[in-house]
């Protein structure tokens, strides 16, 4: 069981809203989103620092109000953490079905139960759903290529991850990492470039970036 205690002096608005919802059970969609959000926060707390606390508190505060009293203003304020929960759900779907040929944007949309427009907006920062899927497949291929126990041909590794053309895989791999699949095998490259830097993000995007890091 995971329990959340909210001090009454945390926010007058929050206290009044929670009082009004006393003894109620949150069984709607927002309730399930909030449960997923809290479980993810609990799992990722060891990776956070004290500097992350203000942003995390603000996000949790917004989620509480949006869940208990889902007014347009509260939902708008919680747009960031809500998007993060949906992204985490999408990430799990994609990771589970990563090798399946049928994995595409429509499959992800159905699994999340959201509109095409909402799905497009969620993945716009990543260049779209299919771009994100390819990114995850390339990361997985990179791990397989630097695994000294995996001696399969490069084409076999590529084909398992949805690439039917070896040349296409090599081009995509080099665009992603700056070196070729054969370089990984020959030189044992193990570092994957990290293109996300929190300090480089505009202030209004830092909260969303922090929350995305909760995904691991």
Secondary structure as GFF3:
##gff-version 3
##sequence-region A 1 216
A	DSSP	three_ten_helix	8	10	.	.	.	ID=ss1
A	DSSP	alpha_helix	12	20	.	.	.	ID=ss2
A	DSSP	alpha_helix	29	44	.	.	.	ID=ss3
A	DSSP	three_ten_helix	45	47	.	.	.	ID=ss4
A	DSSP	three_ten_helix	50	52	.	.	.	ID=ss5
A	DSSP	alpha_helix	53	68	.	.	.	ID=ss6
A	DSSP	alpha_helix	72	77	.	.	.	ID=ss7
A	DSSP	alpha_helix	79	96	.	.	.	ID=ss8
A	DSSP	alpha_helix	105	112	.	.	.	ID=ss9
A	DSSP	alpha_helix	116	123	.	.	.	ID=ss10
A	DSSP	three_ten_helix	124	126	.	.	.	ID=ss11
A	DSSP	alpha_helix	129	145	.	.	.	ID=ss12
A	DSSP	alpha_helix	154	160	.	.	.	ID=ss13
A	DSSP	alpha_helix	166	177	.	.	.	ID=ss14
A	DSSP	alpha_helix	181	187	.	.	.	ID=ss15
A	DSSP	three_ten_helix	198	200	.	.	.	ID=ss16
A	DSSP	alpha_helix	203	213	.	.	.	ID=ss17
###
